[in-house]
Amino acid sequence: MDLIFLIGEFINKLANYLIGLIDYLASYFIQISSVEENGIISDLVFQSAASDGGFGFIIGLFFVVIFFGTPIWIILIVNHYKNKRAEQLHNTLQVALQNGQELSVDMIKSMPGYDEKDSKRSPVQSGFIQLGVGTGLFFLGIFIIQNLLNPISGVGALIFCIGMGQIGFGLYQKAYSIKNA
């Protein structure tokens, strides 16, 4: 029972410390100058900053960092471990070749990067995917904003047109490509 009280006391002290730290940072970032002769502008800025407890700037800053930073970190972490796995596989294969072992066809096919050319989509396939995404965004913008001319529908129309261009390029490429005999 004493352990529960000790943990509760620790959490309470930690929460008070974090609140004090956030209050200090908020006062550091949201300083209002009252030295100016025209106090109307500083009063308006102070009122807008204090309307949400003085944490508006900090909350906005954290939101922007988290919103834009999280996808970047996810991509970096995934690529790091993907490259690390491929590097370990290649190091293992180099050691196996140095020791005189032969590589089987299945092991070569399981290597990262093997047959990567065949797994890519053709321009026609990716064009149809973009047609669908563009159409969906176009109608989503119409349903959300209730207006035909809005930014979401504009982005959807742009993606739709890019998809049509990719389909046209893919069909042109198929029609006029030279087959190697």
C-alpha distance (Angstrom), angle and dihedral (degrees) to the residues before:
residue distance angle dihedral
M1 . . .
D2 3.80 . .
L3 3.79 89.4 .
I4 3.81 90.9 57.5
F5 3.82 91.1 51.1
L6 3.81 90.4 46.7
I7 3.83 91.4 51.5
G8 3.81 90.9 46.4
E9 3.81 91.1 50.2
F10 3.82 90.6 48.6
I11 3.82 92.1 50.4
N12 3.81 90.6 47.7
K13 3.83 92.5 51.1
L14 3.81 91.3 45.4
A15 3.81 91.5 50.3
N16 3.82 91.5 49.1
Y17 3.81 90.2 48.9
L18 3.83 92.2 49.6
I19 3.80 91.9 47.6
G20 3.81 89.8 50.8
L21 3.82 90.7 47.9
I22 3.80 92.5 49.5
D23 3.80 90.3 47.1
Y24 3.81 90.4 50.9
L25 3.83 92.1 48.4
A26 3.79 91.2 46.7
S27 3.79 91.1 51.8
Y28 3.80 88.8 48.0
F29 3.81 94.5 52.4
I30 3.80 97.2 36.0
Q31 3.76 105.2 52.1
I32 3.77 117.2 155.2
S33 3.76 118.3 -153.4
S34 3.79 114.3 -140.1
V35 3.82 94.2 177.7
E36 3.79 92.6 91.8
E37 3.77 118.3 101.3
N38 3.80 92.8 -136.4
G39 3.80 102.1 64.4
I40 3.80 96.6 177.9
I41 3.80 95.4 86.0
S42 3.80 94.3 46.0
D43 3.83 91.3 46.9
L44 3.81 91.0 52.1
V45 3.80 92.2 48.3
F46 3.81 91.2 47.4
Q47 3.79 92.5 49.7
S48 3.80 93.5 49.7
A49 3.80 91.0 47.6
A50 3.80 93.0 47.6
S51 3.80 95.4 45.2
D52 3.80 91.6 86.8
G53 3.79 96.8 35.4
G54 3.81 96.1 -81.7
F55 3.80 94.3 -74.3
G56 3.81 98.2 101.3
F57 3.78 95.6 106.4
I58 3.79 94.1 45.3
I59 3.79 93.6 46.4
G60 3.79 91.1 47.8
L61 3.80 91.4 48.1
F62 3.81 92.3 49.5
F63 3.80 90.9 46.6
V64 3.81 92.4 52.9
V65 3.81 93.0 45.6
I66 3.80 92.9 47.7
F67 3.82 94.8 41.5
F68 3.80 95.2 50.9
G69 3.79 98.7 26.5
T70 3.79 100.6 52.5
P71 3.82 97.4 63.5
I72 3.79 90.4 45.5
W73 3.80 91.8 51.7
I74 3.81 92.0 46.2
I75 3.81 91.2 53.1
L76 3.81 92.2 45.9
I77 3.82 92.8 49.3
V78 3.82 93.7 47.3
N79 3.82 92.3 48.2
H80 3.81 91.5 45.9
Y81 3.80 93.6 55.3
K82 3.81 92.5 40.7
N83 3.81 91.0 53.3
K84 3.80 91.3 43.1
R85 3.81 90.9 53.5
A86 3.80 92.0 48.8
E87 3.82 91.2 47.6
Q88 3.81 91.7 51.0
L89 3.81 90.8 49.4
H90 3.80 92.3 50.2
N91 3.82 91.5 47.1
T92 3.81 89.7 50.9
L93 3.80 91.0 49.7
Q94 3.82 91.4 49.3
V95 3.80 91.0 52.1
A96 3.82 90.3 47.8
L97 3.80 91.4 50.8
Q98 3.82 91.8 47.4
N99 3.80 89.7 53.5
G100 3.81 90.9 53.1
Q101 3.80 100.0 -107.0
E102 3.79 117.8 145.2
L103 3.77 121.3 -129.1
S104 3.79 119.3 -125.3
V105 3.79 122.9 -135.8
D106 3.83 90.9 -113.7
M107 3.80 91.4 55.7
I108 3.81 91.7 50.4
K109 3.81 90.9 48.8
S110 3.82 90.9 50.9
M111 3.80 92.3 56.3
P112 3.82 116.7 109.5
G113 3.79 111.4 -101.4
Y114 3.81 95.8 27.3
D115 3.83 112.3 130.2
E116 3.78 90.6 -0.1
K117 3.79 90.8 141.0
D118 3.82 93.1 61.8
S119 3.79 94.6 47.9
K120 3.81 94.4 59.8
R121 3.77 119.5 99.6
S122 3.75 120.6 -111.9
P123 3.80 117.6 -115.1
V124 3.81 89.1 -108.4
Q125 3.82 92.3 56.1
S126 3.79 94.2 46.8
G127 3.81 89.2 44.2
F128 3.80 91.1 57.3
I129 3.80 90.3 48.0
Q130 3.81 89.7 52.3
L131 3.81 90.5 47.6
G132 3.79 89.1 56.8
V133 3.80 94.4 45.4
G134 3.81 91.7 46.7
T135 3.79 92.8 49.2
G136 3.80 90.9 48.0
L137 3.80 92.8 50.4
F138 3.80 91.3 46.5
F139 3.80 93.4 54.8
L140 3.82 92.2 39.2
G141 3.80 88.8 57.9
I142 3.79 91.4 48.9
F143 3.81 92.7 49.0
I144 3.81 95.4 45.5
I145 3.80 101.3 42.2
Q146 3.83 97.5 27.8
N147 3.79 91.1 -137.1
L148 3.79 130.9 99.9
L149 3.80 95.3 -139.8
N150 3.81 106.6 59.4
P151 3.80 135.2 125.0
I152 3.81 96.3 -106.3
S153 3.80 92.7 52.6
G154 3.81 89.1 46.0
V155 3.80 91.4 55.5
G156 3.81 89.3 46.6
A157 3.80 91.2 52.0
L158 3.81 90.1 48.8
I159 3.82 92.2 51.8
F160 3.82 89.4 45.7
C161 3.82 91.0 54.0
I162 3.81 91.9 47.1
G163 3.80 88.6 52.5
M164 3.80 91.1 51.2
G165 3.80 88.8 50.9
Q166 3.79 91.4 51.3
I167 3.79 91.7 49.6
G168 3.80 90.2 50.4
F169 3.81 91.3 48.4
G170 3.80 91.8 48.1
L171 3.81 92.9 50.0
Y172 3.83 91.3 46.3
Q173 3.80 90.4 48.5
K174 3.81 91.9 50.9
A175 3.79 93.8 46.2
Y176 3.80 97.0 49.0
S177 3.78 103.2 30.5
I178 3.79 117.5 120.2
K179 3.78 113.8 -125.1
N180 3.78 115.8 -137.8
A181 3.78 110.2 -130.9
